[in-house]
Amino acid sequence: MLGALSFVVAVALLPPGSYVALLASWLMLVTVAAFIGVRPAQLARRGFIAFPFVVAALPIIFLRDDESLWSGTIGPLTLHVSGAGLRIALTAIVKAWVSVQASVLLLEYATPASIVVALRRMRLPEPIATSAGLMIRYVEILGDEARRMLRARTSRSASPIGDGRERIGGTIGWRARTTGNLVGSLFLRAYARAQRIEDAAASRGATGSLSVGMLHETDPRLPVKVLAVTALVLLITLCGALLPRL
């Protein structure tokens, strides 16, 4: 837990344009993934989930006025593309992609209970530790709900491939509308299930804290782990400072 958190913080602190350092950081993740049986392609694919959340970084491409790469008019708008803004946005996207993969490896290696215990041992506030544990557990429930909805849709729909191997099932707009309806239904089902879980927990005397216990014994390898984490952070920081930037 400490290693994953330190890795994400070190990656987040890399300066804009440190693509070579980010590549080195990703290769570190790939090496760790190989030891726990996760393929690099699978790891990279699961990291793409971060892309919708970093769309907010794209407007900076047009908001900065330094290192102008292109200027023009599109309808009533006058836009210019900033080289510095493009560098910042691309760096933010790659950072998010790498950081999500570090979180994926953490979830592959650790159980929700161990993550909550680690957060408590790090003296983080109890609401943060409990929220993290509940979120990890609820993501699995949400995935099961989505798979059930897709299975139900498939069982009630015709094949998407016609007799002549042509695609059927409506236009792109129709498919987008259908997908949006599915996402909305999934949100409503997830909200309703969360309410049922809260009511069930309250009826059983839940106090707002996950009862997963605490680690009473001291890890004998803790000094070694702290040194390893420190070396990892220093290595990533040195890569960002010494390797060339684009």
Secondary structure, 3 states (H helix, E strand, C coil): CHHHHHHHHHHHCCCCCCHHHHHHHHHHHHHHHHHCCCCHHHHHHHHHHHHHHHHHHCCHHHHCCCCEEEEEEECCEEEEEEHHHHHHHHHHHHHHHHHHHHHHHHHHHCCHHHHHHHHHHCCCCHHHHHHHHHHHHHHHHHHHHHHHHHHHHHHCCCCCECCCCCECCCCHHHHHHHHHHHHHHHHHHHHHHHHHHHHHHHHCCCCCCCCCCCCCCCCCCHHHHHHHHHHHHHHHHHHHHHCCCC
